[in-house]
Amino acid sequence: MTVPITASMLYDLVNCPHRVTMDVFADPAERDAPNAFVELLWERGSLYEKEVMDGIEAPFTDLSNYAGEEKEQKTLEAIERRDTLIYSGRIQAEGLLGAPDLLRKDGSGYIAGDIKSGSGEEGPEDMSKPKMHYAVQLGLYTDILERKGLSSGRRGFIWDVNGEEVIYDFTLPQGQRNPRTLWQDYEEYLSDAQAIVEKRAETLAAYGGACKLCHWYNACLTRLQGADDLTLIPELGRSKRDVLMASVPTIHSLAQSDPDSFVSGKKTIFPGIGPATLEKFHRRASLIAAGKDAQPYLKQPFVLPEADRELYFDIEVDPMRDICYLHGFVERCGGDNSTERFVAFFADKPDDQSEKEAFSQAVQYMRDSKPCITYYYSKYERTIYRKLLEKYPDVCTPEELEEMFDPANSIDLYFDVVLKYTEWPTRDYSIKTLAKYLGFSWRDTHPSGAASIEWFHRWIETGDNSIRQRILDYNEDDCRATRVLKDAICRLQVKREGEPG
C-alpha cells in the first residue's frame, strides 16, 4: 500500500522532488537534527493561525482538538450539516489526503483555504502572481472536494499575513505569456508525486540554496559528493544537471571534456545552455576537479575604488516580523586590520519606532564616515534600505540613499566582483563558503542568517543579553568575513584563457 499524497508533500515537491523520495523511503536515522529556524517557522505559523481564528467574530466549527480518522469524521459531519466555516478539518479521497485550515460553504458546495504567515502572492503588487507551493496545496484540497462531489468550483483562497484574502482561481491562464492554468500545474505535480511514491519514477539529489534548511541536508550532500554530482558546481542546478548528464555525468567528466565538441554554430547540444555558459561550467569543473592543487583566480584584471576608510556592511532582517533589527559595520582605516572596529545599530524591540531609530542611526553613521568605500555582499542590503526608506521617508532623501549605494563608492562584492571577475574551487559562492575556504572562522558553531532570526526571536521573548550578544558577534563576523574575502580577491592572480589551473 502506497502512502497518500498530502499537501505538504506537494509543497516540498515544488522545491525539491528528491525531498519527497527521502521522506517516503529513506532511513529516518539519516535525518539531521531539527533545525531551530524551521521549528520557529512552524511555531510562528501556528501562532499566527491561532491569532487569525481568535479574531473571527462569525461562528465557525473548530476541529483543532481532533486528530486522524476522528477529525475526518467530524469534518464530514460538519459538511453534511452545511456548516458555514470549518476550521482545521481533514478530507480524503482516492489516495489523496488533505488537512485544509479552512473549508468555507460556497453555494451548493465548499472551497478550501489556508492561513499563511507570509504574503498570499509573490512579486511587486502590480505584477503579483500566485505562489506555486501554495497553489498545489489548495489544488489538492479542491481535487479531494471535487472527487467527493463537494466542490463548488476550482478555486481556493489564502488568508495571508497582511490580512488579505487572496483567491487562487485554477481555471484562468496564468498570464499572456503563460497560458497554462494553475490546475494544469497542480495535475502535473500530483502526477509526479504519485510516480515517486509508487516507485514508477526515481529522483536524484541536487545541491541548491534551499538545501541547508532541509533535514536531509547531510545525507544528500554525502551522496552528491560520492557521485561527483554536477550540481556541486556553482550555479549549475538540477535542470541543467539533468540536461548535461547523458554526455557528462560528473564534475570530473565535464572537466576532462572539450566544450567545443558540444557546440554547433551559436548553440550547444544542450537545451537551455549556451556556449558561454557551458564554458563557464567547464572552467569551474576543472577548478573543482583539481582538488588540493586548485587555486582561485581572476578571469580578468579589475580595479576597486580606493579610500582611506572602508566600511564592511551587513544587516539582519526578520521577515516574519518584517523588521530590519541590526545594521552592522566593520570599519577599517588605511588597510590596517589593527584599526578595525565594529559599529552596530540594534532594534531592541520588534516595533516601528525601534526599527526606524536603528535605520536612522545607521544612515547617520554612513554620512559621518564619508569619504569611504562601503562593501556589502549581494543586493539584499540595498533592497532592504529602499524598503526602509519607503517606510520611514523622513530618514533621508531617495537621492541620498541611491548615492550611498553608488558603485563609485559602494561595492556589491558578490554581484560586482565575485561573479564577474573570479572563480573558486567551491560548491557555491556564499560568503560563508568563500570565507571559510580562506581560513576564516565564525565564533558561533552554527552561523547563519536563519539562526540569527531564531536568536532574535528568543532575545525578544527572554531579554537575555547573552543572546543579544550572540547576534552581534555573528553579524560582526559576517562583516569581517567580507573584509577577509575582499583582501583575498585583491591578491588573486589573473589566469588567461587556456592557461592550466
C-alpha positions as CSV (number, residue, x, y, z in Angstrom):
1,M,0.0,0.0,0.0
2,T,1.5,3.4,-1.0
3,V,1.4,6.4,1.2
4,P,-1.3,9.0,0.4
5,I,-0.4,12.2,-1.4
6,T,-0.6,15.1,1.0
7,A,-0.5,18.9,0.6
8,S,2.8,19.1,2.5
9,M,4.3,16.5,0.1
10,L,3.3,18.7,-2.9
11,Y,4.7,21.8,-1.2
12,D,8.0,20.0,-0.8
13,L,7.9,18.7,-4.4
14,V,7.7,22.2,-5.8
15,N,11.1,23.0,-4.2
16,C,12.8,19.6,-4.4
17,P,11.4,16.3,-5.9
18,H,14.1,14.3,-4.0
19,R,12.8,15.6,-0.7
20,V,9.6,13.5,-1.4
21,T,11.7,10.4,-2.1
22,M,13.7,10.8,1.0
23,D,10.7,11.5,3.3
24,V,8.9,8.4,2.0
25,F,11.8,5.9,1.5
26,A,14.9,7.0,3.3
27,D,16.1,5.7,6.7
28,P,14.9,8.2,9.4
29,A,18.2,7.7,11.2
30,E,19.8,9.7,8.4
31,R,17.8,12.8,9.1
32,D,19.6,15.8,10.6
33,A,18.6,17.1,14.0
34,P,15.6,19.5,13.8
35,N,16.6,23.0,12.6
36,A,15.8,25.6,15.2
37,F,14.8,28.2,12.5
38,V,12.5,25.7,10.7
39,E,10.9,24.9,14.1
40,L,10.4,28.6,14.7
41,L,8.7,29.0,11.3
42,W,6.2,26.2,12.3
43,E,5.7,27.8,15.7
44,R,5.1,31.3,14.3
45,G,2.8,29.9,11.6
46,S,0.7,28.1,14.3
47,L,0.6,31.2,16.5
48,Y,-0.5,33.4,13.5
49,E,-3.2,30.9,12.6
50,K,-4.5,31.0,16.2
51,E,-4.4,34.8,16.2
52,V,-6.4,34.9,13.0
53,M,-9.1,32.4,14.2
54,D,-9.3,34.2,17.6
55,G,-10.1,37.4,15.8
56,I,-13.0,36.0,13.8
57,E,-16.3,37.3,15.1
58,A,-18.6,35.0,13.0
59,P,-19.2,31.5,14.4
60,F,-17.2,28.6,12.9
61,T,-16.7,24.9,13.6
62,D,-13.4,24.3,15.4
63,L,-12.0,20.8,14.8
64,S,-8.5,21.6,16.0
65,N,-8.7,19.3,19.1
66,Y,-9.4,16.2,17.0
67,A,-6.9,14.1,15.0
68,G,-6.8,11.3,12.5
69,E,-9.9,9.4,11.5
70,E,-12.0,11.1,14.2
71,K,-11.1,14.5,12.7
72,E,-12.0,13.3,9.3
73,Q,-15.4,12.0,10.5
74,K,-16.1,15.3,12.3
75,T,-15.3,17.2,9.1
76,L,-17.7,15.1,7.1
77,E,-20.4,15.6,9.7
78,A,-19.9,19.4,9.6
79,I,-20.1,19.3,5.8
80,E,-23.4,17.3,6.0
81,R,-24.8,19.9,8.4
82,R,-23.8,22.6,5.9
83,D,-21.7,24.4,8.5
84,T,-20.6,27.8,7.1
85,L,-16.9,27.7,8.1
86,I,-14.9,24.7,9.2
87,Y,-11.5,25.2,10.8
88,S,-8.8,22.5,10.9
89,G,-10.6,19.8,9.0
90,R,-9.4,16.6,7.3
91,I,-10.6,15.3,4.0
92,Q,-9.5,12.2,1.9
93,A,-10.4,10.6,-1.4
94,E,-8.7,8.1,-3.7
95,G,-5.2,8.2,-2.3
96,L,-5.2,12.0,-1.6
97,L,-5.2,13.3,2.0
98,G,-5.7,16.9,2.9
99,A,-5.8,19.0,6.1
100,P,-7.1,22.4,4.9
101,D,-7.0,25.1,7.5
102,L,-10.4,26.3,6.3
103,L,-13.4,24.8,4.5
104,R,-16.0,27.5,3.6
105,K,-19.5,26.9,2.3
106,D,-19.9,28.4,-1.1
107,G,-23.2,28.0,-2.9
108,S,-24.0,24.3,-3.0
109,G,-20.5,23.2,-2.1
110,Y,-17.3,24.1,-0.4
111,I,-14.0,25.8,-1.2
112,A,-10.8,25.3,0.7
113,G,-8.4,27.8,2.2
114,D,-5.1,28.0,4.2
115,I,-3.9,30.6,6.7
116,K,-0.3,31.7,5.9
117,S,2.1,33.9,7.9
118,G,3.5,35.1,4.6
119,S,2.0,37.1,1.7
120,G,-0.6,35.4,-0.4
121,E,1.2,36.2,-3.7
122,E,4.8,36.9,-4.7
123,G,6.3,39.8,-6.6
124,P,5.6,43.5,-6.6
125,E,1.9,44.5,-6.2
126,D,1.4,45.4,-9.8
127,M,3.0,42.1,-11.0
128,S,1.9,39.8,-8.2
129,K,1.3,36.1,-9.0
130,P,0.2,33.1,-7.1
131,K,2.8,31.1,-5.1
132,M,3.1,27.7,-6.7
133,H,3.8,26.0,-3.3
134,Y,0.5,27.5,-2.0
135,A,-1.3,26.6,-5.3
136,V,-0.5,22.9,-5.2
137,Q,-1.8,22.6,-1.6
138,L,-5.1,24.4,-2.5
139,G,-5.3,22.3,-5.6
140,L,-5.1,19.1,-3.6
141,Y,-7.9,20.2,-1.3
142,T,-10.0,21.2,-4.3
143,D,-9.3,17.9,-6.0
144,I,-10.5,15.9,-3.0
145,L,-13.6,18.0,-2.6
146,E,-14.3,17.5,-6.3
147,R,-13.8,13.7,-6.1
148,K,-16.2,13.6,-3.2
149,G,-18.8,15.7,-5.0
150,L,-18.4,18.6,-2.5
151,S,-16.6,21.2,-4.5
152,S,-18.3,24.5,-5.6
153,G,-15.6,25.1,-8.2
154,R,-11.9,25.0,-9.0
155,R,-10.7,27.8,-6.7
156,G,-9.3,28.3,-3.3
157,F,-8.1,31.1,-1.0
158,I,-5.3,32.2,1.2
159,W,-5.7,34.4,4.3
160,D,-2.3,36.0,4.4
161,V,-0.1,37.9,6.9
162,N,-1.4,41.2,5.5
163,G,-5.0,40.3,6.5
164,E,-5.9,39.9,2.8
165,E,-7.9,37.1,1.2
166,V,-6.1,36.1,-2.0
167,I,-8.2,34.0,-4.4
168,Y,-6.5,31.2,-6.4
169,D,-8.5,30.6,-9.5
170,F,-7.4,27.3,-11.1
171,T,-9.3,27.8,-14.3
172,L,-7.7,31.0,-15.6
173,P,-4.5,31.3,-17.7
174,Q,-1.6,32.5,-15.6
175,G,-0.7,35.3,-17.9
176,Q,-0.3,36.4,-21.5
177,R,3.0,34.6,-21.8
178,N,1.8,31.6,-19.8
179,P,-1.5,30.2,-21.0
180,R,-1.3,27.3,-18.6
181,T,-3.8,27.2,-15.7
182,L,-2.9,26.5,-12.1
183,W,-4.9,23.3,-12.4
184,Q,-2.7,22.0,-15.1
185,D,0.4,22.7,-13.0
186,Y,-1.3,21.1,-10.0
187,E,-2.1,17.9,-12.0
188,E,1.5,17.7,-13.2
189,Y,2.9,18.0,-9.7
190,L,0.3,15.4,-8.5
191,S,1.3,13.0,-11.3
192,D,5.0,13.4,-10.3
193,A,4.3,12.8,-6.7
194,Q,2.2,9.7,-7.5
195,A,5.0,8.3,-9.7
196,I,7.5,8.8,-6.8
197,V,5.5,7.1,-4.1
198,E,4.6,4.3,-6.4
199,K,8.3,3.8,-7.4
200,R,7.5,4.5,-11.1
201,A,10.0,7.4,-11.1
202,E,13.4,7.9,-9.5
203,T,14.7,11.2,-8.3
204,L,18.2,12.4,-7.8
205,A,19.5,14.7,-5.1
206,A,20.6,18.1,-6.3
207,Y,22.6,20.8,-4.4
208,G,20.9,24.2,-4.1
209,G,20.2,27.2,-1.9
210,A,17.2,25.7,-0.1
211,C,19.2,22.6,0.9
212,K,20.7,24.0,4.1
213,L,17.4,24.1,6.0
214,C,16.4,20.6,5.0
215,H,16.6,17.7,7.4
216,W,18.2,15.6,4.7
217,Y,21.0,18.1,4.0
218,N,23.9,16.0,5.2
219,A,22.5,12.7,3.9
220,C,22.1,14.2,0.4
221,L,25.4,16.1,0.5
222,T,27.2,12.8,1.2
223,R,25.5,11.1,-1.8
224,L,26.3,14.1,-4.0
225,Q,29.9,14.2,-3.1
226,G,30.2,10.4,-3.6
227,A,28.6,10.7,-7.0
228,D,30.8,13.7,-8.0
229,D,27.5,15.4,-8.9
230,L,27.4,18.3,-11.3
231,T,25.1,20.4,-9.0
232,L,28.2,20.8,-6.8
233,I,29.3,23.3,-9.4
234,P,28.2,26.9,-8.5
235,E,25.0,28.0,-10.4
236,L,24.6,24.6,-12.1
237,G,21.2,23.5,-10.7
238,R,19.0,20.4,-11.1
239,S,17.5,21.3,-14.5
240,K,20.9,22.0,-16.1
241,R,22.4,18.9,-14.5
242,D,19.6,16.7,-15.9
243,V,20.3,18.1,-19.4
244,L,24.1,17.5,-19.2
245,M,24.1,14.1,-17.5
246,A,23.8,11.9,-20.6
247,S,27.0,13.4,-22.0
248,V,29.0,14.5,-18.9
249,P,27.6,12.8,-15.8
250,T,30.2,14.0,-13.3
251,I,32.3,17.0,-12.4
252,H,35.5,15.2,-13.5
253,S,34.0,14.1,-16.8
254,L,32.9,17.7,-17.5
255,A,36.4,18.9,-16.6
256,Q,38.0,16.4,-18.9
257,S,35.7,17.2,-21.8
258,D,36.2,19.6,-24.7
259,P,33.4,22.2,-24.5
260,D,33.8,23.0,-28.2
261,S,32.8,19.4,-29.1
262,F,29.3,20.1,-27.8
263,V,28.9,23.4,-29.8
264,S,27.2,23.7,-33.2
265,G,27.1,27.2,-34.6
266,K,25.9,29.6,-31.8
267,K,24.3,26.8,-29.8
268,T,25.3,23.7,-27.8
269,I,23.6,20.3,-28.0
270,F,22.2,21.0,-24.5
271,P,18.9,22.8,-24.5
272,G,18.9,26.0,-22.4
273,I,22.7,26.0,-22.1
274,G,24.6,28.3,-24.4
275,P,28.3,28.1,-25.3
276,A,29.4,30.8,-22.9
277,T,27.5,29.1,-20.0
278,L,29.0,25.7,-20.9
279,E,32.5,27.2,-20.9
280,K,31.8,28.7,-17.5
281,F,30.7,25.4,-16.1
282,H,33.8,23.7,-17.7
283,R,36.1,26.2,-16.0
284,R,34.5,25.6,-12.6
285,A,34.5,21.8,-13.1
286,S,38.2,21.9,-13.9
287,L,39.0,24.0,-10.8
288,I,37.0,21.7,-8.5
289,A,38.5,18.6,-10.1
290,A,42.0,19.9,-9.4
291,G,41.4,19.1,-5.7
292,K,44.0,20.4,-3.3
293,D,46.0,21.9,-6.1
294,A,43.2,24.2,-7.1
295,Q,43.7,27.9,-6.7
296,P,41.1,30.6,-7.1
297,Y,41.9,33.2,-9.8
298,L,40.8,36.3,-11.6
299,K,39.2,35.9,-15.0
300,Q,40.4,39.4,-15.9
301,P,42.0,42.4,-14.2
302,F,39.8,44.9,-12.4
303,V,40.4,47.9,-10.1
304,L,38.5,48.7,-6.9
305,P,38.0,52.3,-5.9
306,E,40.2,53.5,-3.0
307,A,39.6,55.4,0.2
308,D,41.4,55.6,3.5
309,R,38.2,54.4,5.3
310,E,36.4,51.2,4.4
311,L,33.1,50.0,5.8
312,Y,32.1,46.4,5.6
313,F,28.4,46.3,6.0
314,D,25.8,43.6,6.8
315,I,22.2,43.7,8.0
316,E,19.9,41.2,9.8
317,V,16.2,41.0,9.0
318,D,13.3,39.0,10.5
319,P,11.0,38.5,7.5
320,M,8.3,37.1,9.8
321,R,8.1,40.2,11.8
322,D,9.0,42.3,8.8
323,I,11.8,44.2,10.7
324,C,15.4,45.0,10.0
325,Y,16.8,44.5,13.5
326,L,20.5,45.1,13.1
327,H,22.8,47.2,10.9
328,G,26.5,46.2,11.4
329,F,29.7,47.8,10.2
330,V,33.3,46.8,10.5
331,E,35.3,50.0,9.9
332,R,39.0,49.8,8.8
333,C,41.4,52.7,8.1
334,G,44.4,52.7,5.9
335,G,44.1,49.0,5.1
336,D,45.4,48.3,8.6
337,N,43.5,45.5,10.4
338,S,44.6,46.8,13.8
339,T,42.4,49.8,13.2
340,E,39.2,47.7,12.8
341,R,36.2,48.5,15.0
342,F,32.7,47.1,15.0
343,V,29.8,49.6,14.9
344,A,26.3,48.3,15.3
345,F,22.8,49.7,15.5
346,F,20.3,47.3,17.1
347,A,16.5,47.5,17.2
348,D,15.9,46.3,20.8
349,K,12.1,46.0,20.2
350,P,10.3,44.5,17.3
351,D,8.3,47.7,16.5
352,D,8.4,50.5,14.0
353,Q,10.0,53.0,16.5
354,S,13.0,50.8,17.2
355,E,13.4,49.8,13.6
356,K,13.3,53.5,12.5
357,E,15.8,54.6,15.2
358,A,18.3,51.9,14.2
359,F,17.9,52.7,10.5
360,S,18.3,56.4,11.2
361,Q,21.4,55.9,13.3
362,A,23.0,53.7,10.6
363,V,22.3,56.2,7.9
364,Q,23.8,59.0,10.0
365,Y,26.9,56.8,10.7
366,M,27.3,56.3,6.9
367,R,27.0,60.1,6.4
368,D,29.6,60.8,9.1
369,S,32.0,58.2,7.7
370,K,32.4,59.9,4.3
371,P,34.6,59.8,2.4
372,C,34.7,56.0,2.4
373,I,34.2,52.8,0.4
374,T,31.4,50.5,1.6
375,Y,31.5,46.8,0.8
376,Y,28.5,44.5,1.2
377,Y,27.6,41.0,-0.1
378,S,24.7,40.8,-2.6
379,K,21.9,43.3,-3.4
380,Y,20.0,42.5,-0.2
381,E,21.2,45.5,1.8
382,R,20.3,47.9,-1.0
383,T,16.9,46.3,-1.4
384,I,16.1,46.4,2.3
385,Y,17.3,50.0,2.6
386,R,15.0,51.1,-0.2
387,K,12.1,49.4,1.6
388,L,13.0,51.1,4.9
389,L,13.1,54.4,3.2
390,E,9.6,53.8,1.8
391,K,8.5,53.1,5.4
392,Y,10.4,56.0,7.0
393,P,10.7,58.7,4.3
394,D,12.0,61.3,6.7
395,V,15.2,59.5,7.5
396,C,16.9,60.6,4.3
397,T,16.1,61.5,0.7
398,P,15.8,58.9,-2.1
399,E,18.7,60.7,-3.8
400,E,20.9,60.4,-0.7
401,L,20.0,56.7,-0.4
402,E,20.9,56.0,-4.0
403,E,24.2,57.9,-3.6
404,M,25.0,55.6,-0.6
405,F,24.9,52.7,-3.0
406,D,26.5,54.4,-6.0
407,P,29.1,51.9,-7.5
408,A,31.7,54.7,-7.3
409,N,31.9,54.3,-3.5
410,S,29.8,51.3,-2.7
411,I,30.7,47.8,-3.9
412,D,28.4,44.7,-4.0
413,L,31.3,42.2,-3.6
414,Y,29.1,39.3,-4.8
415,F,27.5,40.5,-8.0
416,D,30.1,43.2,-9.0
417,V,33.3,41.3,-8.1
418,V,33.0,37.6,-7.2
419,L,30.6,36.6,-10.1
420,K,32.1,39.0,-12.7
421,Y,35.8,38.5,-12.1
422,T,36.6,35.4,-10.0
423,E,36.5,31.6,-10.0
424,W,36.7,29.5,-6.8
425,P,37.1,25.7,-6.2
426,T,34.0,25.6,-4.0
427,R,30.4,24.3,-4.4
428,D,28.8,27.8,-4.0
429,Y,29.9,31.4,-3.7
430,S,28.1,32.3,-0.4
431,I,30.1,34.5,2.0
432,K,30.2,31.6,4.5
433,T,31.7,29.2,1.9
434,L,34.3,31.5,0.5
435,A,35.5,33.0,3.8
436,K,35.8,29.5,5.3
437,Y,37.7,28.4,2.3
438,L,40.1,31.3,3.0
439,G,40.5,30.1,6.6
440,F,38.1,32.5,8.4
441,S,36.2,31.1,11.3
442,W,32.9,32.3,12.8
443,R,32.9,32.4,16.6
444,D,29.5,30.7,16.6
445,T,29.3,26.9,15.8
446,H,26.1,27.3,13.7
447,P,26.4,30.7,12.0
448,S,23.6,31.6,9.5
449,G,21.1,34.3,8.8
450,A,18.3,31.9,9.6
451,A,19.9,31.1,13.0
452,S,20.2,34.9,13.7
453,I,16.4,35.3,13.2
454,E,15.8,32.5,15.7
455,W,18.1,34.1,18.2
456,F,16.4,37.4,17.7
457,H,13.1,35.7,18.4
458,R,14.5,34.3,21.7
459,W,16.0,37.6,22.6
460,I,12.6,39.3,22.2
461,E,11.0,36.5,24.3
462,T,13.5,36.4,27.1
463,G,15.5,39.7,27.1
464,D,18.6,37.5,27.7
465,N,21.6,39.8,26.9
466,S,23.8,36.8,26.1
467,I,21.5,36.1,23.1
468,R,21.7,39.7,22.0
469,Q,25.5,39.5,22.1
470,R,25.4,36.3,20.1
471,I,23.5,38.1,17.4
472,L,26.0,41.0,17.4
473,D,29.0,38.6,17.4
474,Y,27.6,36.8,14.4
475,N,26.9,40.0,12.5
476,E,30.4,41.3,13.3
477,D,31.9,38.0,12.0
478,D,29.9,38.4,8.8
479,C,31.2,41.9,8.2
480,R,34.8,40.8,9.0
481,A,34.4,37.8,6.6
482,T,33.5,40.3,3.9
483,R,36.8,42.1,4.6
484,V,38.7,38.9,4.5
485,L,37.2,38.0,1.1
486,K,37.9,41.4,-0.3
487,D,41.5,41.4,0.7
488,A,41.9,37.9,-0.7
489,I,40.4,38.9,-4.1
490,C,42.9,41.8,-4.3
491,R,45.7,39.2,-4.0
492,L,44.4,36.8,-6.7
493,Q,46.3,36.4,-9.9
494,V,44.8,36.7,-13.4
495,K,44.5,33.4,-15.3
496,R,44.3,33.8,-19.0
497,E,42.1,31.6,-21.1
498,G,43.9,28.3,-21.9
499,E,46.3,28.5,-19.0
500,P,46.4,25.4,-16.7
501,G,44.5,25.7,-13.4
